[in-house]
Amino acid sequence: LQGGPGHPAGRLSVPASGWLPLALRKYRVLLLDQRGTGRSSPVTTESLAALGTPEKQAALLAHFRADSIVRDCEIVRQRIAVGRKLTLLGQSFGGFCI
């Protein structure tokens, strides 16, 4: 899980760099965009402004807290791990969510 909050997961590059080459030798790697970032319907100043009132903006942003990120990860874990061990890697805020 990427740091942030509010940062998307890194994207795979060719060749892979950083920690990724080692991880790919031993693990299936899933790079999860936290809610509101990357390819997960990003929240921007424009999309918030389109909602109008501060109350509507706050209501939307309430769905992007750490507890929501943890719930999303748990759903992914249930679907892909299916009784197997799952190893998580998080940096900065992503580590806090783990």
WOTALIN-V335124 format. One line per field, one symbol per residue. ss: DSSP state (2 for helix, 1 for strand, 0 for the rest). psi: psi as a letter, one per 20 degrees, with the letter a starting at -180 (. if undefined). A space follows every 10 residues. Layout:
ss = ???
psi = ???
//
This chain:
ss = 0000000000 0000000002 2222220000 0000000000 0000222222 2002222222 2222022222 2222222222 0000000000 00222220
psi = pracrjprqq qpqoqqrcig gghhhiqppp oppqpjrcjm mpprhghghh heqhghghgg hijkrhhhgg gghhggghhh hmirqppqpq pchhhhh.
//
